[in-house]
Amino acid sequence: MEREGPRLIDVRDEPFEVASPSGETPYFATLIAGLEPIVVDELRKRLPRVTFLGAERGKVFFSSDDGADAALDLLTIENLFAYVDQLVELPSTLDGLQAIEEWLARLDLAGVLRLHHGLHDVPQRPSFRITAQRSGDHAYNSLEIAAAAGAGVVRRYGWDVDLSGYDYDVRVYVTDGMALAGLRLSPEALHQRARVKHAAASLNATVAHAMCRLTSPKAGEVVVDPMCGAGTILIERARLAEPALMIGGDLHISPLEAACTNVEAAEVAARLLQWDARCLPLGRASVDALLCNLPWGRRIGSHTANRHLYPGFVRELGRVLRPGGMAALLTQEKRLITRLLEKSSRRLQVVREDHLSLSGTHPAIYLVQRT
Ligand SMILES: C[S@@+](CC[C@H](N)C(=O)[O-])C[C@H]1O[C@@H](n2cnc3c(N)ncnc32)[C@H](O)[C@@H]1O
């Protein structure tokens, strides 16, 4: 049976034309780097009138007539911006700062402000802040970029600068010889949702959601997270299609208590059990989808402990997953998991890998099918 999962997309380093075919202000979303194809898949499935314009690592550009509210409902993105403009051939010398100030002083923000005003109340005399991010080799830092861009906005609009109580958050990304400006539309980082209580190494909700999407979830499935921690993955899975039964388990009581609080707050039906993922109290071939953020041996466990944990877990994965069933596994122990899955005598086949950059770490999502 052919799966209808996210297809790989071309993530480019080169600037591309960002022009909305419908004439509306285009958007860009920031996301955990490596999730681009999964975000594009969510865009295509959830915004019927979307046009995908391009992607670079950590960002996806699109336009849509579905309304900004619909775009704000996306669950795999971190922030949503109205696209303002791109500046190419930005000098890496100190002249670059002058170029940034002139660029912002020239920009007409009327289109993006209209979009913003449709979502947020803004006083007669608005305030703003600039946040800048920089990568590459430049004679200036991100604070100097923000100051130069801010000077440009003040020249053009005369707004007050307010770093904490701002009405408009203008973001400037400088990557090598290119700068990108956007106006933030999302009220806060969209991944900060639903978790009332944290456990150690709680997962970013957008990554949890992406893992769930990869397994092509359907209603009526039996879904298990055998190392559920604070329950983030269970909550994100419930947003996609109602499972017949969803079980989360953990070796320790304290993450299970956090999971209990979180699933209750999110009104998600899940059974929570204390267990060892190397010995699951589940029947052979009884699970349709298994989702798991394993210990990476950094904040949770150790590499030595993982050499004992992972083989038993992979053995149980091969036993409880039904033929054709899917698993999405997140870990930074890439060599260990790959070797164990290869050793499963082709019972467990890796059908896809997505390599992420997540707060200075480089884990991968392994999508595995039980043959
Ligand atoms: C990386 S955390 C999972 C975080 C979770 N996805 C969240 O968002 O909160 C890994 C979890 O595996 C649990 N764990 C470690 N060894 C285990 C074992 N043998 N069986 C079950 N759970 C285990 C830890 O207690 C921890 O809560």
The ligand as a Gaussian input file, in Angstrom:
#p B3LYP/6-31G(d) Opt

LIG

0 1
 C       13.385000      12.098000      26.048000
 S       12.288000      11.722000      27.319000
 C       10.717000      11.786000      26.547000
 C       10.188000      13.172000      26.579000
 C        8.751000      13.280000      26.096000
 N        8.636000      13.014000      24.684000
 C        8.185000      14.655000      26.451000
 O        7.901000      15.476000      25.567000
 O        8.081000      14.965000      27.638000
 C       12.550000      10.006000      27.508000
 C       11.698000       9.361000      28.594000
 O       12.034000       7.963000      28.595000
 C       11.872000       7.495000      29.919000
 N       12.573000       6.204000      30.020000
 C       13.894000       5.962000      30.145000
 N       14.129000       4.650000      30.179000
 C       12.934000       4.029000      30.053000
 C       12.516000       2.671000      30.012000
 N       13.378000       1.676000      30.116000
 N       11.206000       2.425000      29.860000
 C       10.304000       3.429000      29.776000
 N       10.630000       4.735000      29.826000
 C       11.936000       5.026000      29.957000
 C       12.423000       8.623000      30.781000
 O       11.905000       8.558000      32.099000
 C       11.953000       9.851000      30.020000
 O       10.738000      10.357000      30.550000

